[in-house]
Amino acid sequence: MNKQDFNEGLLGFLDASPTPFHATRNMSMMFENAGFIKLLEEQKWELEEGKKYFVTRNDSSIIAFTYPKAKNYTMVGAHTDSPNLKLKPNPMIKEHGVVKFGVESYGGLLLNPWFDRDLSLAGRVSYLDSSDKIKDVLIDVKKAIAIIPSLAIHLDDKANKERTVNKQTDMCPVLTTNDDFEFDEFLKWQLSKVDVLDVKELYASELSFYDTQKASYVGLHDDFIASARVDNLLSCYVGMLSICSVDVEKPMLFIASDHEEVGSESTSGAGGSFLENTLKRMFNNYDEYMQMIRTSIMISADNAHAIHPNYPTKHDSNHAPHINKGCVIKVNANQRYASNSKTISRFMKVASSLNEPLQHFVTRSDMGCGSTIGPITASRLGIETLDVGLPTFAMHSIRELCGSDDALSLYKIIVGFE
C-alpha cells in the first residue's frame, strides 16, 4: 500500500467517524468487507480454525481477531473516543434572544479552540417503537447547526493575557434565534432522515458536538494531516488496516475501546471485561488461555506528544519526538506506560528489519504523565505490553495535527510483527 492511498483512506475514516459509535460502525463494515464473521456476545460461539471474526460491545468498542491454531498473538489496542462536548439530557436553554444547548466537557478537553467553529451534532438515540420495543439508531446531522461565539475583545480587555473558560457558562453552543425550537421535534426530524418513522416515544440519547471542517493535508509539501479526533482514530485506522492485511493463519487481534479519555472504567472500556471475555471464549481451556497470554504481546497504540517548535522546553531534550520521523516508543518509570525492555526490544527488532525509524518519549521529570490503555490491559490480563504512539501537535484540541508519513510506518511494523 502506498502512502497516498493509505492517507486518503485515513482522511475518509476521520470524516466519517464523528463519534465512537460511528467509528465502530465504520470498522464493522470494513471487517465485514474483509471477510470477518460477525459474532454477538449474547449468543453461543462456534469458532472454526482458519476463520476470522469480530464482535462489538455498546456499539462503541470492537474486537477483531484471526483464529489459527497458533497461540502467540500480536494484539493491537487503541481507543475510539476523543475529548468533546457532550449534550446534557435536558439540553435546551432559551434566554437572551437565542436557543442554546447545555453541554458537558468529556475528557481532558482543550476548550479555547472550540470557540467560533462550525459545529454539528452526532451520536446514538434510543426510542420506543409502536410495538413497545426499545431500539437504537445513529444520527449525524452533518450540517453546521451551532457555534460558540467568543466574547469580543472590547468586552474583555484581558482576553489575550489571562483568559479563563468556565465550562458551565461559557461553552454553550448557540443554535437559533427561533423561540419555537423544540429538542424532541428536532430529534424526530433527524430520525426521519435515516428512515426511522415509527417513534412512539423518545427515551435517551448520547450526542456530541463536532467540528464540521474536514480532515485535510496541511503544509508546503503536505507534511501534516489536520483533523478532529486524530487522538485516537489514527491508531484505530492503523490497527484496522493491519488486521485486514495479514493472512488468516497469522494470530492477530485488534481491539478499539471506548472511554479511554475518562479512565476506561466502563463495560466497554479497557478497564472492563470485553477483551478478557472474548479471549476466554477463544481459549476456553484455562491452560491454553494462559499459554496464549504468556506467549502474546499487546501493542497499545495511542498518540505521542511531538516536540512543539514554539514550546520546546516542555520536553526532555533527549526524548523529544519529531513529526514524520517515525513511531514513538513511550516509557515511564512509574508504569503510566507499560513498555519494558523486553517488549521494547521485540518492537525495535521488527522495525529494524523493515528499516522503519523509531523514536523515544519520556515526559519531563518535573511534569505529570498521562496514561493509556496499556497499563490497564497489562494489569487485567497479565500480557506483555508495549506503549507506542504517533507524534502529534495540539493533542485534545478540536483540530489536531499529525505527520503524513508516520501512520504508514507503524502499519508496516505491526504487519511485520512475528
LUMVEXTOR-476570 format. One record per atom (N, C-alpha, C): y, x, z negated. Coordinates in pm, whole numbers, plus 50000, padded with zeros to 5 digits. Layout:
# residues N
YXZ;...
END
This chain:
# residues 418
498815008550000;500005000050000;501245008850000;502175006250093;503395014350097;504455008750002;505475016849976;506485013249876;507245000549915;507574999150043;508354987550084;507594974550059;506334974150100;505534962050079;505354959149929;505114969849853;504924968349708;506174962449645;507334967849676;508574963349613;509024949649663;508764946549789;509114933149838;508324922449763;507054925449737;506254916249657;506774914949516;507234926149459;507814926049324;509064917349319;509954918749415;511174910749417;510844895849422;509874892249506;509474878349516;508884872949387;508064881149321;507444877149195;508494875149086;509474883949078;510534882648979;511324869749000;511674866749125;512454854749154;511674841949127;510374842349150;509544830349137;509084827848994;509444836548900;508904835748763;510014835348659;510774824448653;511894823748558;511464822048413;510194817948390;509684816248253;508264821748247;507724823948125;506314828148114;505344818148178;505684805348174;504834795148236;504744797348386;505874799948448;505894802048593;505224815248630;505444825648549;504794838448575;503284837048569;502794829748468;501354827748453;500784819548569;501504809248610;501044801348725;500994809848851;501994818148872;502024826648991;500904836848990;500614842648874;499504852048865;498164844948886;498044832748834;496824824948855;496574822649004;497624819249076;497484817049220;497094829849292;497664841049247;497314853849306;495834857049282;495364854749161;493964857549130;493014848349209;493364835849221;492524826749299;492444831249444;493564835549499;493584840349638;492764853049654;492654860949545;491894873449550;490424871449514;489974858949498;488564856349475;488144855549330;489094855349237;488734853849096;488394839149068;487434837048981;486984823648946;487684819348817;488254807248818;488984802448701;488024797348595;488254801648471;487504796948355;488414788548266;487804779448191;488524771548092;487964774847955;488834777647859;488364781747727;487554770847658;487864758247685;487184747247615;485834743847675;485444750747781;484154748147844;483194759947821;481904757447840;480894767947828;481004777247949;480894790247922;480974800148029;479584804648072;479374805148202;478144810648260;478544822148351;478784833748293;479274845148369;478144851848447;478444856148569;477474862848654;477964876948686;477064886648671;477424900348703;477804901548849;478804909848875;479254911849012;480324902149057;480794893548964;481874884448998;483094887448911;484194880948943;485434883448869;486074870048832;486754869948717;487174857448656;488604858648600;489214847048574;490474846948499;490534834448413;491334835148306;491474824148213;492894824448157;493464812848128;494814812048072;494774805247935;495824807547858;496004800547730;497464796547718;497684783947680;499034778447661;499864778747788;499244780547903;499944781348031;500904793248038;500864802047936;501864812847932;501254826647912;499934827347892;499224840047881;497994839547971;497594851048023;496504851248120;495664863948105;494364862548125;493444873848128;492644872948257;492524884248327;491654885248444;490714897048422;489454895648467;488524906748447;487434906748554;486984918748585;485774920248665;484584919948569;483374917548624;482224916048536;481014923648591;481084936948592;479934945048634;479014948148516;478004956348541;477084959948434;477724969948337;478614978248386;479194988848303;480044982948190;480214990948084;480954986347967;482264993947945;482465005048014;483655013247990;484845007548068;485484997548007;486574990348073;487884997948066;488624997348177;490045000748178;490794987748162;491504986148051;492274974048025;493764977048038;494494967848095;495944969148109;496584957148041;497504959847950;498184949147877;499674948947904;500214936947923;501654935147944;502054922147874;503314918047890;503724905247831;504564897347930;504444884047920;505084875248017;506474870847977;506844872347849;508114867047802;509224877347809;510454872447816;511654880747818;512714874047731;513644881647674;514714875547596;515514865647682;515874854347624;516624844247699;517264834347604;517924824347660;518484813447582;517594801247599;517004796747488;516094785147490;516834772547444;516544761747512;517154748847478;516624743847344;517514738547261;517114732047137;516534718247168;515714712547077;515064699547104;516044688247135;517144687547061;518204677647088;519444685347133;519494689147260;520454699347301;521864694247331;522024681447359;523274676847420;524414676347320;525544682547359;526764682447279;527904677847369;528544666747331;529674661547408;530934663247325;531804672247369;533054674447297;534054681947384;535324679747356;536414687047422;536374685547574;535934673747620;536014670747763;534864675947846;533824681547783;532674686747858;531374682747790;530274684247865;528934683247808;528324697147808;527834701347694;527214714447686;525894713247612;525054723547623;523734723547560;523684733547445;523074729447335;522804738547225;521584747047256;521664759947228;520574769147261;520274778347143;519054783747145;518654794247052;518474807147129;518824818147067;518594831347127;517154835447101;516404837747209;514994841547198;514864856647214;514324863247113;514114877747121;515394885547098;515304898547117;516434907447096;517384907247214;518074896147229;518884893547348;520214901147343;520554907947452;521884913747470;522794902347517;523664897447430;524364884847454;525514885747553;526314896147546;527544896647625;527334894647776;526274900247835;526104898347980;525814884048023;525544874847929;525264860947966;526524852947997;527664858147962;528904851047992;529214851548141;529744840348193;530244839448331;529164841748435;527934837648404;526834838548501;526434824448544;525964823448668;525484810648720;524074808148666;523934798148580;522684796048508;521944783648557;520624784848562;519764773548588;518794771948471;517874762348482;517004758748372;515574756948424;514604762148348;513214760848389;512324760748265;511084755948282;510134756148172;509104745048184;508554740948070;507474731048065;507944718347994;507544706948050;507874693947993;506574686447966;506454680447848;505304672247812;505734657647805;504894648747858;505254634647865;504004625947853;504234613147826;503154603247818;503184594847946;502004593448010;501974585148130;501534570848096;501434562348197;501164548148174;499764545548119;498864555348131;497524553848074;497424560247936;498564563247876;498674568947741;498014582647730;498114590347835;497654604147834;498854613547833;498754623947749;499824634047744;499574644147855;500584646447934;500484655848045;501634665848040;501404677348102;502414687948107;502744690948253;503974694748276;504394698448411;505474709148401;505474718348496;506514728648501;507644724048591;508854726748548;510014723748632;510864736248648;511594736648756;512564747348783;513724740948858;514844739248791;515994732548852;516504740348972;516474753648964;516894762949070;518394762949094;519014751449103;520454750649123;521184755949001;522324762549024;523174766948914;523844754748852;523404750948731;523894738648669;524764741248547;524894753848505;525624756548381;526244770448384;527184772348292;527844785348279;528364786548136;528424798748085;529014801347953;530334808847978;531454801647979;532724808248015;533244817347904;533744828947945;534354838147848;535664832447797;536064836647681;537394833647630;538384843247693;539454838047752;540444846447821;541014857047726;541314868547782;541814879647701;543154876247637;543894866747699;545174862447643;544974855647507;543784850047487;543484842947362;542654851347266;542324863447307;541534872547224;541924886847259;543004891647198;543534904747236;542664916247187;541584913147110;540664923547065;539354923547142;539324915947252;538074914047326;537484927247374;538304936647412;537804949447464;537674960147357;537884956347232;537814966147124;536724963047023;536694950946976;535754947646869;535214933446882;534844929947001;534364916447026;532994914146961;532854903046894;531564898846841;531214885146901;529934882146902;529464869646961;528704861746856;529084849246835;528394840346742;527364832246821;526084833746785;525014827346861;525074812146856;525614806546748;525664792146733;526824785946810;527994792146803;529204785746857;529664791046992;529314803547025;529874809747145;528974809047267;527694805547250;526714807247357;526234794147420;526964783347400;526534770447455;526904769247602;525934768147692;526244766547835;526914753047861;527924753047945;528674741147983;528094735648113;527804722348115;527134716448231;528034707648317;528864699448253;529594689548332;530764684048252;531684677548325;532774670048260;532474655148259;531274651348306;530894637248315;530314632548182;531024623848113;530584618947982;529354609947990;529014605348110;527864596448126;526544604048134;526584617148134;525364625148146;524434622548028;523134620648058;522124618847955;520954628347982;520514635047878;519494645447893;518164639847942;517704628647884;516414623047925;516424618948072;517524613148116;517604609248257;517584621548348;518214632048302;518204644648377;516774649948390;516014649648279;514634654348283;513774645748375;513924632548368;513144623748456;513454626448603;514694629348632;515084632748769;514384645648812;514334655548723;513654668048757;512154665848775;511554657248694;510134654348710;509864647348843;510764638648883;510564631649011;510604641349128;511314652449113;511414662349221;510104669949239;509224669649138;507894675749151;506834664749156;507254652849202;506354641449226;505704636149100;506374637248987;505904630948864;506754618448841;506164606848871;506904594348863;506404585148753;505154587448709;504554579148607;504864584748469;506054582048420;506514587248291;506824575548200;505934572948105;506144562248007;507114566747899;506954579347855;507834584547751;507894599747759;509084605047745;509244619547736;508984623947592;508184634447576;507844638847441;508574651847401;508264662647464;508814675547422;508974684647543;509774694747526;509974704247636;510234718147579;509894728147659;510214742247630;510944747547752;512254747247746;513084750547861;514004762247829;514214770747927;515044782647910;516044783648024;517234788347990;518214791548094;517894805048156;518244806548283;518064819348351;519164821248455;519404833548491;520414837148590;519884834348730;520664827348811;520204823748945;520344835249046;521024846049009;521144857349101;519774863349129;519474865549256;518154870149296;517954884949265;516694888749250;516354903049238;516744910049368;517194922449357;517664929349477;517614944449459;517684951249572;517874965749569;519334968749540;519574979649467;520914984549438;520874999749455;521975005449502;522055019949513;522255024349656;522805036049671;523135041349803;521915041949893;520775045349835;519525046249912;518475036549856;518935024849810;518035015149745;517275021749631;518025029749553;517405037249443;516855028149334;517505016649314;517195008249199;516744994349242;516084987449150;515834973149162;516504966449043;517374956749072;518104949548968;517604935248963;517314930448842;516784916948828;516784912848682;516724899848661;516354894748529;514864897048507;514484897848381;513064897848339;512264909948388;512944920848422;512224933248455;511324937148339;511834935248217;511044936648095;510484922948060;509214919648091;508204929148129;507404924048249;508054916148335;507354911548455;507054923048549;507764934048536;507474945948615;506054950848586;505694951548458;504344955948422;503304945248456;503674932448443;502754921748483;502394923148631;503384925848713;503144927248857;502244939148886;502504950348820;501684962348839;500234959648797;500064953648679;498714950748631;497984940848719;498684930548764;498084920348850;497594926548981;498454934449045;498044940649171;496924950749151;496944957549037;495914967649011;494534961549008;494354950848932;493024945048919;492604937749047;493584933249125;493264927149254;492854937649357;493174950249332;492924960949430;491614968349409;491024967249290;489824975149261;488574967549303;487494975149324;486214969149359;485664961349240;484954950649268;484434942149162;483454949549071;482894960549119;481954968349037;482664977548939;483994978348949;484734986748854;485124978248734;484754982348612;485094974248494;486584975148462;487284964348485;488724963948458;489104950348404;490084950248313;490614937948257;492134939048251;492784927948280;494244927148270;494614915348182;495504917748086;496004906848001;497524907247999;498134895548017;499574894048002;499804883347897;500374887247784;500504878447667;501934873447653;502074861847595;503384856247564;503854861247427;505124859047398;505724860547264;505804874947212;505714884847300;505874898747254;507274901147201;508264894947262;509654897447224;510004891947085;509124883547029;509374878046895;508254881546798;507464891846830;506494896946734;505034894546765;504744886546869;503364884446917;502494875946826;503064870446718;502254862746623;502184848146667;501264845146760;501064831546807;499664830646868;499224818646900;497904817146960;497814824047095;498954824947166;498954831147299;499594844947299;499934850147182;500504863547172;499424873947146;499814886547156;498844897447137;498304897746995;499034892146899;498554891246763;497564879946741;497414871346841;496444860446834;495064864946879;494204855246899;492784858146922;492374857947069;493314855947161;492974853547301;492084864547360;492524877047348;491754887947407;490424889747336;490424889747204;489184891547129;488184880347161;488644868047166;487774856847201;487144858847338;487954863047434;487464864947571;486434876147578;486714887347513;485794898647517;484454895247450;484494887447344;483244883947275;482424874047355;483064866547443;482304857747533;481744865647651;482444876447687;481914885247791;480714893347739;480784897247612;479724905447549;479334898547418;478424888847427;478104880947308;477094887747216;476524898947260;475724907147170;476654916947100;476604917046966;477594924846892;477514939746922;476294945246934;476174959546964;476774962647101;476514954147199;477094956247332;478614954947329;479084945447250;480534943747235;481174956347178;480574961847074;481144973747011;481014985947102;479944986947179;479814997847276;480934997047380;481204984747424;482284982947521;483634986747460;483904982347338;485194985347273;485385000347259;484335007447217;484485021647188;484365030547311;484025024947426;484005032947550;485115028747645;485975019547601;487045014447686;488395019847640;489415017247721;490785021347687;491735010047723;492725007947639;493794998347667;495065005847704;495585003047822;496865008647865;497904997747842;498694999247736;499764989847706;500984993747789;501334985147885;502404988447980;503634979847951;504684986247903;505944979547876;507054988847926;508274984047926;509354992347980;509775003147881;510355013947934;510805025147853;512295027447878;512985032447776;514425034747788;514695047547867;515225046047988;515695057748063;516965062947998;517195075948008;518425081647952;519615075948027;520525069947951;521705063548012;522745074248042;523195075348167;524115086148202;525465085248131;525835073448081;527095072048009;526945073047857;525685072947811;525415073847667;524265083547642;524345095847689;523205105047680;522835108647537;523775107547442;523465111447304;522565101347234;522275090147297;521375080347238;519905084547253;519655095647322;518295100347344;518065113947279;516815116747248;516365130147215;516335137847348;517085148447357;517275155147486;515975160547545;514965163247463;513685168147514;512735156947556;513125144547530;512275133047559;513115121847617;513825125047724;514775115747784;514355112647928;513635101847951;513125098948086;514225095748185;513975099248310;514885096348420;514265085848512;515105077448565;514635067348661;514185074348790;513095069448846;512475074648969;511875088648952;511525091948828;510845104548801;509455102248743;508955089948752;507595087348711;507445079248585;506215075048561;505845067148444;506085075048315;506365067848207;506695073848078;505565071547978;505105082147914;504175081147801;504995080147674;504755069747595;505575067047477;504805071047350;505475078547264;504855083947143;505745080947023;505115077446910;505855075446786;504965079346669;505455088246583;504655093346471;504265082346373;505065071746366;504815060846271;504045049346333;503405051946447;502505042446512;503205029746561;504465030946596;505125019946666;504625019346810;504155030646860;503375031346984;501995036446947;500975032447023;499595035446986;499035047847054;499835054847132;499355066747203;498875077447106;497765084247140;497335095947064;496915106747163;496575118347113;496315129647202;495155126947297;494145119247251;493005116347337;493385107147451;494085096147420;494425086747526;495475092447620;496415100147565;497415106747650;496725116147748;495765123747699;495075133447784;494335126647899;493675115347870;492975108047976;493945103348083;495095098348040;496095093348135;496675104848218;496945116048152;497515127648221;496545133248324;495255132948293;494265138248386;494245130148516;494275116948503;494275108348622;495555110548702;496705110548635;497975112548705;498005125948777;497505136448711;497485149748772;496605150148896;495465143248890;494555143149006;495165136149126;496125127249101;496785119949209;498165125549242;498555136349174;499885142449193;501015132649164;500785123949064;501825114549023;502565120048902;503905119648903;504685125548793;504615117248666;504755124048553;504785117448422;505955122648341;506425114348249;507485118248156;507075113848016;507815118747917;507525115247777;508765109547710;508545099547624;509645093747548;509295093747399;510205099347320;510185098047175;511595094247135;511735083947054;513075079947013;513695090446921;514995090746913;515665099846819;515175097346678;515035108046601;514505106746465;515435099146371;516705097846410;517655090546325;517935076546378;517075071646468;517225058146521;515925050446506;516035037446499;514855028946491;514105028646623;512835024646616;511995024446736;511385010646752;511505005046868;510844992446897;509344994446906;508614983546921;507174984546934;506694975947050;505384975747071;504794968947186;503524961647142;502794956447240;501504950447211;500444961147182;500744973747211;499764984547195;499204985747055;500054988146952;499534989246816;498854976546767;499344964946810;498744952246768;497324951146822;497154954146950;495844953347013;494894963746955;495394975946936;494564986546879;494074982646740;494944976746660;494564972846524;493564961446525;493774951746611;492924939846611;491524942846665;491444951246772;490164953446838;489494966646800;490284976546760;489724989746738;489504997246868;490264993946971;490125000347101;491125011847113;490695022847176;491605034047200;492725029347294;493975032347257;495125026347325;496175036747359;496845034347468;497945042847515;499125034047547;500325038047505;501545030847542;502285038447651;502505031647761;503275037447871;504345027347913;505275031847995;506315022748042;507045028548162;507795020048227;508595024248341;510055025048299;510735036048332;512105038248284;513065027648334;513915022948241;514775011348267;516145013348204;517185008448272;518515007148212;518714992548170;519614990448071;520094977148032;518954968047984;517984973747913;516884965647863;517404954147775;516864942147798;517194929747727;518544924047769;519124929247877;520294922947936;519844911548027;520794903348072;520454892648166;520054898448302;520434910848328;520074917648453;519774932248421;518514935948437;518054949348403;517874957648530;517694970648512;517664979748626;516504989448611;515664990348714;514575000048715;514605007548847;513765017648859;513735025648981;512835019449087;513115022249212;512315016649321;511075024849351;510885036349282;509715044949304;508655043549195;509065040249073;508215042348956;507035032648945;507245019948980;506185010048961;504985013049050;505235016949173;504135020249263;503345032149210;504035041749149;503375053449092;502415049348980;502865040248891;501995035448783;500805027848840;501035019948940;499945012549006;498865022149056;499265033149118;498295042749170;497485049149059;498135051948945;497425057948832;496405048348775;496795035748756;495875025848699;494675023548790;494925022248920;493835020049014;492905032249017;493475044048994;492695056348997;491985059548867;492145050948763;491535053848634;490025052748639;489355061548565;487895061348558;487445059748414;
END
